[in-house]
């Protein structure tokens, strides 16, 4: 698979290869999986294969022709990409209307017009209804690829009209090999980054490209662990700092430009010179979700250590603290807390108040028993 950039999804890659080789891709394809697992990369591999100029379908995408280079650089006239934008971090009606107009035209250079809709779970209802007409009545040689973290955010009428491929976390060894191959990390650091990324190559690459990212991730995980021994007042007082740490981590992982000064001069991708400002609602939601997803990793590691399975701990630098806490915390309580986290991540996506959500969670986080 010389021209493919995707790694570690053999079944999905085989399905994409067949679609390219036979020249019969689904009119609409939904790629589902955790954030950073490689959905957009696979979507662009499919786009490159459909637009590739190599005469042999079995070798597409070749990675060397003009079309493949244009796809890689984002300037192919037959490739259209949509992503959330604006204060609400949504894909809106006007974006979809422009897309459907473009897809109705004949291809300019290739055999297809290809649309990649990133973070399709952020399509608002009006945008989904506008897209539905194109899904119901395909026009011309067009292929629409939706990449969604959570398919439940899509309307049932949309889901019923798309083919679906699910992408799961991949082997950390494959991710480590990818980081070394791209020159982003040496072997020991690549192995550590791959473990922290939890099977998501996009997260591992972001951690490797921003030196502050791993520091931000470790600091947030340590802060969450420290709450296990804190009293009610300390826990509630920690919420603003948790959100600031979550925002710094979100900036690092998204490659966002620096926005505000980090608290207490901590390492962060945010510039110290920027004036303080109140984050936009979308930024606050993303920061809270980063806190909750890190919390889920911390809770998972605690349960893993409690079961004496140290080989699968992601945050190895915190192993000693995990061992200490696992002996003093109720594992069942941690598991119940993790179930609650998953529901609240969805609630924040649906505009639950991030600060109030974190207030409730810091109070619900199981308390470590005093040492005997």
Helices and strands as residue ranges (DSSP letters): H 10-22, E 28-32, H 39-51, G 57-59, H 66-73, E 79-82, H 93-103, E 113-117, G 120-122, H 125-136, E 142-148, G 151-153, H 156-159, E 163-166, H 172-181, H 187-197, H 201-209, H 211-226, G 227-229, H 232-237, H 239-254, G 263-265, H 281-306, G 310-312, G 316-318, H 319-326, H 331-349, H 354-364
